[in-house]
């Protein structure tokens, strides 16, 4: 219920805020040579002549029927465009998220188990660099090295996996790497911090005294009890990755959701922007909901409460 309420509030705020943005979608679409009759016709056709609240509830009613309206700049159904662009974005986000989780958590565990050593310092330095490095700059450096100098990978563009799987993988390597680096560093730092809080707890000492294997102690007793803050960061990061791919998609010219939002803003196609933000808010709400459910799976005390 909280997720539904949040999504409803987001739709209202986004719709009202978009009304304050200067510009007219109809005039922008028709161009400077459009006549008054043409502008009036398209304004009525897309319902922009109606009061703001009427437009909002009409849009909201369409969402309940599975209709998002029609894009005036693209002359396509918005739902079709968003589904296509979201698939492209997820094809970059999901591999980057998996890589960030696996490498970040692994490095965080290693750093915590070797606290105060050279290895711990090295991992911490790499994590700090990853968090501080701007994604667009890192992307440009990768393009310079691997595309322009070594000629190993393409500079930009996107290929659908169903068209050519090999080309799709080659085009995805650089954007996935750029997107994964920042979040991998976050997961590493959070895992290290959480592991250090539980690594000297009494139950860990007891498990060692009983002769439990180091692997079991690390993953069953230490990591599981440190997972709550780690999972919280992961859930928030996945939602942020879906909504924050604008820079990566712009650098590598990927026709994803972020690129669509920028194009829609430039074209003053407010319906595309509103529905795009709605999709992102739903993704974020679902991620938060999954995190809340995982709390009970990880910690039985939360489930019992």
KAHUVEN-V876582 format. One record per residue. N is the residue number from 1. PSI is psi in radians with two decimals (none if undefined). BURIAL is # if it has 9 or more other C-alpha atoms within 8 Angstrom, else .. D_LAST is the distance of its C-alpha to the last C-alpha in Angstrom with 2 decimals. Layout:
N&PSI&BURIAL&D_LAST + N&PSI&BURIAL&D_LAST
This chain:
1&-0.68&.&18.88 + 2&-0.70&.&18.67 + 3&-0.74&#&20.66 + 4&-0.75&.&23.22 + 5&-0.75&.&23.71 + 6&-0.79&#&24.23 + 7&-0.72&#&26.75 + 8&-0.77&.&28.54 + 9&-0.68&.&28.94 + 10&-0.77&#&30.21 + 11&-0.74&#&32.79 + 12&-0.80&#&34.04 + 13&-0.77&.&34.36 + 14&-0.76&#&36.04 + 15&-0.79&#&38.43 + 16&-0.68&#&39.48 + 17&-0.61&.&39.88 + 18&-0.41&#&42.01 + 19&-0.36&.&44.36 + 20&-0.20&.&45.18 + 21&2.25&.&46.30 + 22&2.66&.&50.12 + 23&2.82&.&51.98 + 24&2.16&.&52.54 + 25&-0.67&#&51.48 + 26&-0.86&#&54.47 + 27&-0.70&#&57.05 + 28&-0.62&#&55.61 + 29&-0.74&#&55.77 + 30&-0.49&#&59.28 + 31&3.03&.&60.78 + 32&-0.36&.&63.24 + 33&0.08&.&65.90 + 34&2.50&#&63.91 + 35&2.88&.&65.63 + 36&-0.66&.&64.23 + 37&-0.67&.&64.29 + 38&-0.78&.&62.29 + 39&-0.76&#&59.65 + 40&-0.69&.&59.48 + 41&-0.85&.&59.23 + 42&-0.53&#&56.32 + 43&-0.76&#&54.55 + 44&-0.66&#&54.63 + 45&-0.72&.&53.86 + 46&0.05&.&50.53 + 47&0.30&.&49.75 + 48&-0.12&#&50.01 + 49&-0.15&.&52.35 + 50&2.78&.&49.66 + 51&2.72&.&47.66 + 52&-0.82&.&44.61 + 53&-0.59&.&42.08 + 54&-0.76&.&43.89 + 55&-0.72&#&43.67 + 56&-0.89&#&39.93 + 57&-0.48&.&39.14 + 58&-0.73&.&41.60 + 59&-0.75&#&39.82 + 60&-0.72&.&36.41 + 61&-0.65&.&37.89 + 62&-0.60&#&39.32 + 63&-0.67&#&35.95 + 64&-0.41&.&34.63 + 65&0.05&.&37.74 + 66&0.38&.&37.24 + 67&2.26&.&40.11 + 68&-0.06&#&40.07 + 69&-3.00&#&43.73 + 70&2.37&#&46.65 + 71&2.23&#&47.37 + 72&-0.52&#&50.60 + 73&-0.61&#&51.35 + 74&-0.29&.&50.61 + 75&0.80&.&51.71 + 76&2.81&#&48.91 + 77&2.28&#&45.81 + 78&-0.65&#&43.01 + 79&-0.71&#&40.48 + 80&-0.73&.&42.86 + 81&-0.78&#&43.37 + 82&-0.70&#&39.69 + 83&-0.77&.&38.83 + 84&-0.82&.&41.73 + 85&-0.61&#&40.95 + 86&-0.63&#&37.20 + 87&-0.71&#&38.13 + 88&-0.81&#&40.36 + 89&-0.78&#&37.74 + 90&-0.53&#&35.11 + 91&-0.33&.&37.79 + 92&-0.72&#&37.95 + 93&-0.83&#&34.34 + 94&-0.83&.&32.65 + 95&-0.68&#&35.04 + 96&-0.69&#&34.81 + 97&-0.78&#&30.99 + 98&-0.80&.&31.07 + 99&-0.76&#&33.78 + 100&-0.70&#&32.02 + 101&-0.88&#&28.79 + 102&-0.91&.&30.73 + 103&-0.75&#&33.25 + 104&-0.83&#&31.12 + 105&-0.71&#&28.33 + 106&-0.81&#&31.07 + 107&-0.63&#&33.10 + 108&-0.70&#&30.15 + 109&-0.80&#&29.45 + 110&-0.75&#&33.18 + 111&-0.72&#&33.50 + 112&-0.69&#&30.69 + 113&-0.35&.&32.12 + 114&0.72&#&35.54 + 115&2.34&.&34.73 + 116&-0.04&.&37.93 + 117&3.05&.&40.22 + 118&-0.65&.&42.52 + 119&-0.73&.&40.29 + 120&-0.77&#&37.32 + 121&-0.71&#&39.64 + 122&-0.80&.&41.06 + 123&-0.71&#&37.72 + 124&-0.70&#&36.66 + 125&-0.79&.&40.01 + 126&-0.73&#&39.73 + 127&-0.73&#&36.21 + 128&-0.70&#&37.50 + 129&-0.75&.&40.50 + 130&-0.65&#&38.40 + 131&-0.51&#&36.28 + 132&-0.38&.&39.42 + 133&2.17&#&41.71 + 134&2.37&.&42.16 + 135&-0.70&#&41.52 + 136&-0.64&#&44.76 + 137&-0.76&.&46.84 + 138&-0.68&#&45.33 + 139&-0.74&#&45.99 + 140&-0.65&#&49.58 + 141&-0.69&.&50.12 + 142&-0.69&#&48.92 + 143&-0.76&#&51.26 + 144&-0.78&#&54.09 + 145&-0.97&#&53.68 + 146&-0.38&#&52.68 + 147&-0.88&#&54.44 + 148&-0.56&#&57.43 + 149&-0.96&.&58.38 + 150&-0.36&.&57.26 + 151&0.70&.&57.35 + 152&-0.71&.&54.55 + 153&2.70&#&52.11 + 154&2.67&#&52.75 + 155&-0.63&#&52.47 + 156&-3.10&#&50.59 + 157&3.02&#&49.99 + 158&2.42&#&47.73 + 159&2.27&#&48.50 + 160&2.37&.&46.46 + 161&-0.60&#&45.49 + 162&-0.34&.&47.06 + 163&-0.81&.&50.33 + 164&1.78&#&50.61 + 165&-0.75&#&47.73 + 166&-0.81&.&49.58 + 167&-0.64&#&50.50 + 168&-0.73&#&46.98 + 169&-0.76&#&45.61 + 170&-0.70&#&48.36 + 171&-0.35&#&47.69 + 172&-0.27&#&43.93 + 173&-0.90&#&44.20 + 174&-0.88&#&44.91 + 175&-0.64&#&42.46 + 176&-0.71&#&39.61 + 177&-0.79&#&40.54 + 178&-0.78&#&40.68 + 179&-0.59&#&37.33 + 180&-0.55&#&35.61 + 181&-0.88&#&37.05 + 182&-0.79&#&35.28 + 183&-0.56&#&31.78 + 184&-0.71&#&32.48 + 185&-0.71&#&33.25 + 186&-0.80&#&30.02 + 187&-0.65&#&27.96 + 188&-0.85&#&30.17 + 189&-0.73&#&29.73 + 190&-0.71&#&25.95 + 191&-0.77&#&25.70 + 192&-0.81&#&28.12 + 193&-0.77&#&26.36 + 194&-0.68&#&22.89 + 195&-0.65&#&24.58 + 196&-0.44&#&26.50 + 197&-0.43&#&23.42 + 198&-0.14&#&22.27 + 199&-0.40&.&25.71 + 200&0.39&.&26.60 + 201&2.80&.&23.38 + 202&-0.66&.&23.92 + 203&-0.47&.&22.23 + 204&-0.75&#&24.71 + 205&-0.71&#&27.56 + 206&-0.74&.&26.57 + 207&-0.68&#&26.50 + 208&-0.70&#&29.93 + 209&-0.53&.&31.24 + 210&-0.12&.&30.36 + 211&0.33&.&32.41 + 212&2.48&#&29.77 + 213&2.68&.&31.47 + 214&-0.65&.&31.26 + 215&-0.78&.&30.10 + 216&-0.73&#&27.13 + 217&-0.76&#&26.20 + 218&-0.87&#&26.56 + 219&-0.58&#&24.61 + 220&-0.66&#&22.06 + 221&-0.72&#&21.28 + 222&-0.99&#&22.37 + 223&-0.74&#&22.08 + 224&-0.71&#&18.70 + 225&-0.24&#&17.19 + 226&0.03&#&19.25 + 227&-0.45&#&18.39 + 228&-0.98&#&15.77 + 229&-0.54&#&18.61 + 230&-0.80&#&21.08 + 231&-0.63&#&19.35 + 232&-0.81&#&18.94 + 233&-0.69&#&22.67 + 234&-0.78&#&23.54 + 235&-0.79&#&21.97 + 236&-0.63&#&23.75 + 237&-0.68&#&26.88 + 238&-0.75&#&27.20 + 239&-0.69&#&27.22 + 240&-0.58&#&29.64 + 241&-0.71&#&31.84 + 242&-0.74&#&32.34 + 243&-0.19&#&33.23 + 244&0.47&.&35.12 + 245&0.16&#&37.60 + 246&-0.82&#&40.43 + 247&-0.81&#&42.08 + 248&-0.76&#&41.98 + 249&-0.55&#&43.24 + 250&-0.74&#&45.94 + 251&-0.73&#&47.19 + 252&0.15&#&47.35 + 253&1.01&#&48.32 + 254&2.20&#&45.49 + 255&1.11&#&45.33 + 256&-2.91&#&41.58 + 257&-0.72&#&39.35 + 258&-0.74&#&39.93 + 259&-0.67&#&43.67 + 260&-0.72&#&43.59 + 261&-0.73&#&41.89 + 262&-0.77&#&44.58 + 263&-0.70&.&47.34 + 264&-0.66&#&45.98 + 265&-0.75&#&45.83 + 266&-0.62&.&49.41 + 267&0.01&#&50.52 + 268&0.53&#&48.74 + 269&1.41&#&47.12 + 270&-0.53&#&44.24 + 271&-0.64&#&42.84 + 272&-0.74&#&42.28 + 273&-0.80&#&40.56 + 274&-0.78&#&38.27 + 275&-0.58&#&37.28 + 276&-0.77&#&36.93 + 277&-0.64&#&34.52 + 278&-0.79&#&32.61 + 279&-0.78&.&32.31 + 280&-0.73&#&31.17 + 281&-0.63&#&28.52 + 282&-0.74&#&27.22 + 283&-0.79&#&27.11 + 284&-0.76&#&25.22 + 285&-0.71&#&22.68 + 286&-0.73&#&22.21 + 287&-0.77&#&21.86 + 288&-0.65&#&19.12 + 289&-0.76&#&17.31 + 290&-0.69&#&17.77 + 291&-0.77&#&16.50 + 292&-0.69&.&13.18 + 293&-0.71&.&12.96 + 294&-0.49&#&14.17 + 295&-0.80&#&11.48 + 296&-0.54&#&9.20 + 297&-0.70&.&12.45 + 298&-0.80&#&13.40 + 299&1.87&#&10.46 + 300&-0.46&.&8.56 + 301&-0.68&.&6.20 + 302&-0.72&.&5.17 + 303&-0.71&#&5.48 + 304&-0.65&.&3.80 + 305&none&.&0.00
